[in-house]
């Protein structure tokens, strides 16, 4: 369930290339990286970005405000239990999946846009 009362599904093979960003609203690295994520979302029309708040200090409203503030169109989700499901050890943690839901890349911490671009292009190229 998204923070704006919608639904999002990951892992059913229907979404195409996806960038999962696990974050906390209070995390300075997450805030630093958010504008780049918004730009990447604009740059790659086939890319779906899902912002996933997983920190216990957050809530649905804080996650929604973070996503809105940084102009990220993809859905925002607040699901703290996903921290263990995806083995998130720090903020931000990003997974890039291709259209077959295969992990192309996973990274914890900030990364330059150029690194994400390479992973996204690989995900789009391996979409089969």
Buried (B, 14 or more C-beta within 10 A) or exposed (E): EBBEEEEBEBEEEEBBBBBBBBBBBEBEBBBEBBEBBBBBBEEBEEBBBBBBBBBEEBBBEBBBBBBEEBEBEBBBBBBBEBBEEBEBEEBBBBBBBBBEBEEBBBBBEBBEBEEBBBBBBBBBEEBE
